[in-house]
Amino acid sequence: MSADAYHRFTAQESDWGFGKFYDQNDLFTPTDDRTHPLIENDACNITALVRIIEDPTGTLWSDRKYSPGYIGLKNLKVNTFLNSVIQSLYFIKYFRKAVYQLPMENDKSAKSIASALQRIFYKLNVSDSSVQTTELVKFFGWNIFLTSDVRKFIGVLRDNVEDKLKNTKAEGTISKLFSGKMKTYIKCINVDCESLHIEDYYDIQLNVKGCKTLDDSFMKFMQENLEGDNMYNAEGYGLQAAKKSTIFESFPPVLHIHLNRFEYDVQNNTMVKINDRYEYPMEIDLQKYLAPDPDKSKSHKYLLHGVLVHSGSNKHNCRYYALLRPERNHRWIKFDGIRVTPVSVKDVLENNYGGDGSTYNNAYLLVYIREPDVNEILSSILPEDLPKHLCDEEKTSWEQRKKALTESISYMQIWVLNEDTFKNHTGFDLANFDDKQYPLSEVFQLKYLKKDTYGDFKTTIATKFGIPTNKIRFWVMVTLQNKTVRPRKLITDDFLDKSMEEVKTNLSEGDDELRLFMEILKKPIAINIKKKQPARTGDMFIFLKYFNPDTQSLESLGHLHVQKNRKINTIFPILHKKKKLQSNTPLDIYEEVKPDLIEKKIPELTFSKSDMQDGDIICFQKTLTNKEIQDHVSTGRIYSIPQFYESLLMNIIVQFKSKFGYKDLIPEFSLILNKNMTYEAVANQVAVYLNTDPSRLRFTSVSGKRPKKIDINTLTDQKLAEILNFSSC
């Protein structure tokens, strides 16, 4: 017999084994073509195979998801290079210091790409757990999931920071760090035409195909034949074959080298990854690529600082991570989402060269720093370098968290629902406290000292609402097994001198927060702490809702006290009066047990025999004739209370986000829509909200697993529920 398991033995988990035992009868009987049993002559052979694994980085023995001093970034729902790029820029500390000097904005949320980057950098600097990037993502809209051009993305970040640094002490930092100068000379082969162009550059893009090393790519970049599909568009001559020569006038202190790892496959209309072996060095001397005339007194030896890796055979089924050396002569660190671990030099170089058909880990961006500038560019971040406004904001936030923690010990959260809030509520139950799928009710909340008495609490609320203390009383609302929240227990005067914590402990049935319904009485009640309150026996406390099929609305009417042993139809006169109906109007009576269970009641039965309790909800409507029902059906209208509740269940809050992010006036919004709506109906609702023509709208589904966009066909016959089943608008 054999068994295997994987376990990392630690001081806390030093014991590990198997819970499934071998059948005792099989131990002493030969099985599985064995000539001898496992146990023979009271003995058996046990063999253990132990393999020692070398772990020079200590990764295997680390239980932490991050290395000391380094923090990861939380991954988005889809694979993107965003986290890798942010980490690589963050550890160019001279750049980080410049970002910290961005001016303060008059809001606690980021209002620009640059300020969002500043906030992420700051959190990476001070946090002890992984950091979100959502503040930055919102400025790019869905494009961040769809683009595969890391060069363009870095350019947008760089340009935004450069623009925001104007008129600050750090103005010019972007050019100082990343800008070099190159001279390009093009001479046509068949016509007399040539051009000379000198330009600034912020990065270099090199071809991988046909090159074995980084030096090969530089040589190919500097001498190129423009022919075939890549001919030169000569002024006055059109497309011409030409020779292109490029020479570098200068290199920047920080050099970004983008490697072309993908090429377009015309036959299959797709981008194909080039997995050829391609070597890059730990250090490289770029002096040989400089023009003869520039000053060469300064060394142009560059040290590898970062490698951004694309892992996968194509652009969709892949992941991205960064290998960075945050300090000079320090170990290399792998940043893969929230997981941050040390790696070996082999992991940085050999393992990402490519060429191995079984793996597709390839460097797609190299970051080099000029050796004479390394100490300045990687100099430590001091406390005074951190942006003061974010430090102050963090301090305030910490004090608020500390206060909240202190308050959680001494205070309790109390919700007070009154009749006005119930009457304004048009959904399930008496109010919506926390279900974000539907509009939330505006329920009064307060933090209250646990030790203060119920009598003090009544006085506080009476003062708040301007109602005499002797005209209000409270019912504790409890969460029932069916997840509804109903007033079930009256707080009697026996609790007036008891603490609110005792009230919660004795009456809330384990709910985390104390939720109360405030009943306003028509007549004052006499308060007597010493005299024990008699138990309620015949009285019942119920709520009323009225459905009007003509207006297609459900109206909350308030509460009512009834006698348990009285028949339900004894309250018909009250119901008629509340809705100004004729006294002989027949009524249909239902109980809202829970959203998907609406029970029809028999009016001739008592409330007690109808299994009703305090806090239950009676829904009623006029009894319709067959003709009235047919009229509603023919116009597609709801005619009964169960139908109306069924339609409420089909409502959902749908979030819409602009593809172009915060470049739009309305970058995102939410609408309450019905799951049975057609595409056309959804488009019309959105168009009304945006005040635009629905024919100009296009919706794109975004899958949680793949960055590929799917345009929703405007002619689709799918209902909203089917569309949302695989996407989010």
C-alpha positions, 0 to 999 in steps of 0.5 A: 500500500502507498499514500502521499501528501503535501505539507509544510512542517512548521513549529505550529504544524509539526504533526501531519499524517493520514486519517484513513486507516487500512482495513484490519482484515486486509493487513493479515491476508495477501491482497493485490497479487501479493504473496505475503500479507502486509503484517506477517509474523507480527512485523511489517516493512515501512519505507519513507522516501525523503527528498531534500530541496534546496531553497536558497531564497528561503521562499519555501520556508516562508509562510508570509505572503510578502517579504518584510518591507515590501507590500503587494497589490491586490489583483483585479478580476482579470489579468493585466500588467497594471500591478507590475507597472505600478510596482516597477515605477514605485521602486524608482524612488527618485520618481516616487519622491517626485510623485509625493510632491504633487500638490494636494487636491481638495478632496479625499478621493483622487481627482486625477491619474497622478493623484491616484498614483500618489495615493497608491504609492503612499499606501504601499509606503505605509501599509502592512497589508496589500493595497487596492488599485481601484482609484487608478483603474476608474480613470481608465474605464474598461480600457485598462482590461482591454489594452495590451499596450504597456508602453502606451499605459506607462506613457499616460502615467508619465505624461499625467505626472509630468503635467501635474508637477508643473510649478512644483519643486519637482518640475522637470523630474520626468525628463531628467529621469526618462528622457534621452535624445536620438538622431534618425537618418533615412535615405531612399534607395531608388529616389533622391530623398533623405531626411534627418530627424532629432527627437527626444524619447522616453523609452525604446522598443526593440524587436525580439524576432531574429535576435538572440540577445539585447545587443542584437536588437540594439544593432538591428534597431540602429540599422534597418532596411525599410522595405516590403510592408515597412517602406518609407513614405517619402514626401513627393515620392510616396512609399519607397524602399530606404535605409534607416540609421539611428544613433543615440545622442544620449541615454536617460538615467532610467531606461525602459526597454520594451521587447516586442514579444508579439506579432500579428498573424494575418492568416488567423487574424490574431496576435501570436507570442514569440517564445524564441530564446532571447537573452538580456544581461544583468549589466550592459555598457551602452557607450558603443551605441552613442554618437561620436560627438556627445560627452562620454566622460560619464560612464554609460554602464547600466544595471538591471533594475527590473524585469516585467514578465508575461507568463502564458502562450497568448495575450488572454490566458496569461498572467503578469508579474514583476521581478525587481531589485529595490536596493543596489546589491540587494536580493531580487524580489518577485511581485505577483499580486499580493504575494511578494517573495525573494527569487534567485538570479536564475529566476530573473534571467534564465527562467525568462529568456524563453525558447523552452516549449514547455514554459512561456515565461518571457520578459516584455519590459526591462528597466535599467539604471545608469550605474553612476546614478543608482545611489541617487535614484534609489536613495531612501525615502525619508519621513519628510518625503511623504506627502503631508496631506496624505499623512494628515489624512492617514492620521485622521483615519487612524484616529477615527478607527481608534475612536470606533474601536473604543466606541465599539467597547462602550457604545452600541449601534441602534436603528430606530424605524418609525412609521414615516419611514415605513410609509415611504418604503415600497419594497419588501418587509418594513424597511430595507436596512442593508440589502444593497440589491434594492434602495436602502431605507433612510432609517435613523441611526445612533451610537448609544452608551451601552450602560445608559438606561432604557429610560434615558434612551426614551428621553433622548429619542423623544427629544430628537423627534419632538414627541412626549416620552409618555407617548412613545414605546419601542418594539425590538425587531429581530431577524427571523429564520426566513431572513425577514426583520420584524418587531416581535418584542415590546420593551416594557417599563420593566426595562426603564432602569436597566441598561440598553445592553441588557435590553439587547441581550434579553430581547434581540435574539442574538442580532449584532445590532439593536433595531427598534420600531418606535410606536407613537401612541394616541394616548399617553401611558402611565409609567411605573417602574416599581409596578411589574407590567402585565403580560400581553395576552390578547393584543396583536401588533400588525402592519398594513400594505395596500396594492392598487392595480390601477396605479401598479403600486404597493402602499404602506399604510401604517400599523394596527392593534388587533385582538388575536381571537377576532376574525380577520374580516373584523378589520375590514371597516378599518381597511375600507376607511383607510383607503376610502372604499365603500363599506361593502367593497370585497377585499382579498387579504394576504400575508407577506411572510417573506419576499417569495412567500405571499399567503392568501388569508381566509377572512373568516378565520381568527388572526391566531388561527391564521398563524399571525404574530406581532410584527406580521404584515397584512396586504390587501386589495379590492377583489377584482371581477373577471372583466377587471382581471381580463382588462389588466391582463390584456394590457400586460398589467399586474392585477394581484398582490402575489404577482406584484411581489413576484415582479419586485423579486425581478428588480435588480440594481445594475451598475453601468460604467463608461468605457472611457472612464472619468473622461465622460461627464457621467463615468458611472451610475446605477439603475433599478431595472427588471430582469425581464426587460428586453435589450431595447427597454434597458437601452431606453432606460439608460438613454433617459438617464443620460438624456441621449438617443438610445440608438447611440448606446452600445453595451459591452459585457465584461467577463470576470475571467477574461479581459476580452470584451463582448459587444452585446448585440442590439438585436438580441432577444435575450432578457436582462437576466440572461445578459447578466448571467454571464456579464456585468454591464 
